[in-house]
Amino acid sequence: MVSAITNFLTSPTLTNIAQSTTSSVSIETGMKAVGRPSFILADKQLSSQTKRYAATKEFLYQATCLATYMLLVIPIFKKGAFKLAKNHIFKNEKAFQQFNTADQYLNYRKIAGMYEKTNRIKALEESKFKDTFSKELKESLASDAPEKFNLLKGVIEFGNIVGSVLGLAILAPEVSHLIVHPAMKALGIDKK
């Protein structure tokens, strides 16, 4: 039992999730969308009508935040930060010249993070980006310690963090205001 827990906690997949702003924010918002309404419904101090109203409103708000984050923030800020850094801030940096898009880099990094060289080579052959990787990148993946280009990861994560703050603090409340009350009226919960 302990070894199963240890294997789970030290797995590369869990490490990647923990080191990814996108994954962390998505999981947190998803848990809020389920957890907050559940606690509201479990509250014995509220009337059933109040519980239903508050739980529905909270669920719709959190679901709208998650949708806003997934549909707008991730694509715009992840790709935007990469393009801005590649074309303006670090345009002479060799690491940025190796990759055309953030997705191409993230796919490379995922493969480079695999422990076994044989697994990396197999994953490279199955990758949709394999034909876009330069000979130098393919050789790096086949080496014992592939280059991970941490600067690129930092730029992408910075874009995700900025997007999270702007998207969830400024954009999502405005979007949810347009969606939540009409949805509650359509469900017959909000009579106003």
C-alpha positions in Angstrom: 0.0 0.0 0.0 2.8 2.4 0.9 4.7 1.6 -2.2 1.6 2.4 -4.4 1.2 5.8 -2.7 4.9 6.5 -3.1 4.8 5.5 -6.8 1.8 7.8 -7.3 3.4 10.7 -5.5 6.7 10.4 -7.3 5.3 9.7 -10.7 6.3 12.0 -13.6 2.7 12.7 -14.4 1.9 14.0 -11.0 5.1 16.1 -11.1 4.1 17.6 -14.4 0.6 18.4 -13.0 2.1 20.1 -9.9 4.5 22.1 -12.0 1.9 23.4 -14.4 -0.1 26.5 -13.7 -2.7 25.4 -16.2 -3.3 22.1 -14.4 -3.2 23.5 -11.0 -5.7 26.3 -11.7 -8.0 23.9 -13.7 -8.1 21.4 -10.9 -8.6 24.0 -8.2 -11.5 25.6 -10.1 -13.0 22.3 -10.9 -12.9 21.3 -7.2 -14.5 24.6 -6.3 -17.3 24.0 -8.8 -18.1 20.7 -7.0 -17.0 21.5 -3.4 -18.6 24.8 -2.7 -22.1 23.9 -3.9 -21.8 20.6 -1.9 -21.0 22.4 1.3 -23.8 24.9 0.7 -26.2 22.0 0.2 -24.9 20.3 3.4 -25.5 23.4 5.5 -28.3 22.7 8.0 -28.8 26.4 8.9 -30.3 27.3 5.5 -33.7 26.8 4.0 -33.9 24.4 1.1 -34.8 27.2 -1.3 -31.8 29.3 -0.1 -29.5 26.2 -0.5 -30.8 25.5 -4.0 -30.3 29.1 -5.1 -26.9 29.6 -3.5 -25.5 26.2 -4.6 -26.8 26.7 -8.2 -25.4 30.2 -8.4 -22.0 29.1 -7.0 -21.8 26.1 -9.4 -22.6 28.2 -12.4 -20.1 30.9 -11.4 -17.3 28.4 -10.9 -18.2 26.5 -14.1 -18.1 29.8 -16.0 -14.8 30.7 -14.5 -13.4 27.3 -15.6 -14.8 27.6 -19.1 -13.4 31.2 -19.4 -10.0 30.0 -18.2 -9.9 26.9 -20.5 -11.3 28.7 -23.6 -9.7 32.1 -23.4 -6.9 32.4 -20.9 -4.9 29.3 -21.7 -4.7 29.6 -25.5 -4.2 33.4 -25.5 -1.7 33.8 -22.7 0.3 30.6 -23.2 0.7 31.2 -26.9 1.0 35.0 -26.5 3.7 34.8 -24.0 5.7 32.4 -26.1 5.3 34.5 -29.2 6.2 37.8 -27.4 9.3 36.3 -25.9 10.4 34.6 -29.1 9.9 37.5 -31.4 10.7 40.5 -29.1 12.2 39.8 -25.7 14.5 36.8 -26.4 14.7 36.9 -30.2 18.4 36.0 -30.3 18.1 33.3 -27.7 19.0 29.9 -29.2 16.4 28.0 -27.1 13.6 30.0 -28.8 15.0 29.3 -32.3 14.6 25.6 -31.7 10.8 25.7 -31.4 8.0 27.3 -33.5 5.2 27.1 -31.0 4.6 26.7 -27.3 2.8 23.4 -27.9 5.8 22.0 -29.8 8.1 23.0 -26.9 5.7 21.5 -24.3 5.6 18.2 -26.3 9.4 18.2 -26.4 9.6 18.9 -22.7 7.2 16.1 -21.9 9.3 13.6 -23.8 12.5 15.0 -22.3 11.1 14.5 -18.8 10.8 10.7 -19.3 13.3 8.8 -17.2 14.2 6.0 -19.6 16.0 6.8 -22.8 14.1 4.0 -24.6 10.8 5.5 -23.5 11.9 8.9 -24.9 12.8 7.4 -28.2 9.5 5.5 -28.5 7.5 8.6 -27.5 9.4 10.7 -30.0 8.5 8.3 -32.8 4.8 8.5 -31.8 4.8 12.3 -31.4 2.9 14.5 -33.8 5.8 16.9 -33.7 8.5 14.4 -34.5 9.0 15.8 -38.0 9.3 19.4 -36.7 12.1 18.6 -34.2 15.5 19.5 -35.5 18.3 16.9 -35.7 19.8 18.5 -32.6 16.6 18.2 -30.6 16.2 14.5 -31.6 19.8 13.9 -30.5 19.2 15.6 -27.2 16.2 13.4 -26.6 18.3 10.3 -27.3 21.0 11.4 -24.9 21.2 10.4 -21.2 20.3 13.9 -20.0 18.2 15.8 -22.6 18.2 19.6 -22.6 14.9 20.9 -21.1 15.2 24.6 -22.0 13.9 25.9 -18.7 13.7 29.5 -19.9 11.0 28.5 -22.3 9.0 26.7 -19.6 9.4 29.8 -17.4 8.1 32.1 -20.1 5.0 29.9 -20.7 4.3 29.6 -17.0 4.6 33.3 -16.6 2.1 33.8 -19.3 -0.2 31.3 -17.6 0.1 33.1 -14.3 -0.6 36.5 -15.8 -3.5 35.0 -17.7 -4.8 33.3 -14.5 -4.8 36.6 -12.6 -6.3 38.7 -15.3 -8.7 36.0 -16.5 -10.0 34.8 -13.1 -9.9 38.2 -11.3 -11.2 40.5 -14.1 -12.6 38.6 -17.1 -14.4 35.7 -15.5 -16.6 37.7 -13.1 -17.7 39.9 -16.0 -18.4 36.9 -18.2 -20.2 35.0 -15.4 -22.4 38.1 -14.7 -23.7 37.8 -18.3 -24.3 34.1 -18.0 -25.2 33.1 -14.4 -28.4 35.1 -13.9 -29.9 34.3 -17.3 -29.1 30.7 -16.7 -30.7 30.7 -13.3 -33.8 32.4 -14.8 -33.9 29.7 -17.5 -33.7 27.0 -14.8 -36.5 28.7 -12.9 -34.4 29.4 -9.8 -34.1 33.2 -10.1 -37.4 34.9 -10.4 -36.1 38.5 -10.9 
